[in-house]
Amino acid sequence: MIPLLTGIDRDHGLRSGLTGYLAAVSAAVGVGVESCTMDLDDPASAYVALDVELPHHPGRDTALLWDERHGWAFAMETHSAEDLLVLAYLGGELVPAPARVRGFVAAIRSAGGTVGEPVPPDLRGDRGELFARLRGTATTSIPFLSRAG
């Protein structure tokens, strides 16, 4: 018996769906796909560089982070080479509408980045659920996004 979906098929489906979703989210938050990268390892993850500076943290770059466990997070670069500092998690759902992600960024920006202790939500389901959620956003490969996965 030969399975209908091979690992290559699943990776292509994830890459295609996540590429389309990141293109929609990046457009919603006002940046281009050149600001995005993704990693298809387990857990799949993505990074979207933002053009947002927080008033209480001048000179620090900000970004959206996404992974298939916690969904979207708003993060800030540190002054050293350490990992990003997560300021807040969106929560609610793993693949929210791009407009909801835009609202999340706007809320963090208007709060100046001063938010309570970030607690990562556990949103992970199985990869089949993730494929189903991303299926409507599937697109052909975008060169900037394809490099990272």
N, C-alpha and C positions, 0 to 999 in steps of 0.2 A: 504494500500500500504506500502511495506517495502522497504526502500532505499537499494540499492545494496552495498554501502559503509557505514559501520558504523564508529563511532569515533575510535574504536579499529583498524579497517582496515586502516584508514587514518594515525593513529599514527604509526602503523607497517610500512606502506609504507614510511613515513617520516623518521623513525628511520633507516630502511634498506638503503634507498637512501643516507641519510646524513652520515651514517656509512661508506658506500663505498666511498663516495666523500672525507671524512676526511682521510680515509686510503690512498687514492691516493695523496691528497695534502700533507699529512705528509711525505710520501715517497719522493715526489718531493722536499720538502724543507730539507730533510735529517734527519728527526726524525722518531721515530716509533709511532705506534698508542697508546702506553702507555703515550705519551705526549699530548693526545687529550681528551677532554671531550665535551659533548653536552647537551643541554637543549631543550626539545621539547615544552616548553611552548610557548605562543604567545607573542612576536615573537620567533621563533626557533633561537638558537644561538649555537656557538661552540668556543672552545678555543684550540689553539695549542701552547704548550710551545716550544720555539726555542732554539737552541744552538748557538745563535748569541749574541755577546757582541759588543756594539757600542763604538768606540774609545773615544768619548766625554763624555761617561757615563759609565765608568768602574764599574763593580760590580753590575750593574742593569740587571735583567733578562728581556728578550724580549719575545713577543708572537704575534701570529696572532689571531685576533678575527674575527668572522663571525656572522652576523645575517641576517635575511631575509628582513630587511629594508635597510641596508647600504652595505651589502656584506662584503668584506674583509677589515680589518684595521691592521696596524702594530702598536703595542703598547709596552710600556716600563713600568716595575714595578717602583713604587716610593719607597722611603726609609721608608715611613710610611705604615700604613695599609689602605691607601686610594685606590680608584679605579685606574685602569691602566691609564696611560697617552697615549692617541692616538697621534701618530706622523704623520700618513698619512693614507688615504683611497685609495684603488685600483681603485674603480669606474668602470664604463663601463658596467659590467654585474654582475648579482647576483651569478651565478655559472660559473665562468671562468675556463678554462682548468688549471689543476694543473701546467703545465709549465709556464703559465702566472703568477700564484701566486709565483712560484719560482723566476721568473724575477723581480717581485715586491720586494721580500725580498732582492734579490741581489742589486737592485737599492738603497734601503734604507741603506743597509750595506755599499755600496760604497760611499754614501753621508755622512756616519757617523751619520745618524739620523737627520741631520740638514735639515729640510724641512720647507716649509711655513706653515701657519695656516691651520690645517686640517679642511676641510669642508665635513661633511658626505653627500654622495649622497643619493637620494631617489630612490632606486631600487625596492622597494616592489611591487609585483604583488599579485595575489591571490594565495592561497595555491595550487590550481590545476596546475598553471604554475610552481610552485616550484617542485611539484611532478614530472611533466613531465621532467624538467631539471635534476632532480636527478635520474630518473628511470634507466638510463644507467649505473649508478654507484652502484646500489643496490647490497647488499651483505648480507650474513648471519651475525648475530650479532657478534661483536667483544667484548669480555668481558670488556676491559678497557673503551670502548665508551658507553656501555650499562648502566654502573653505574650512569651516570650523568643525564639521561633522564628519 
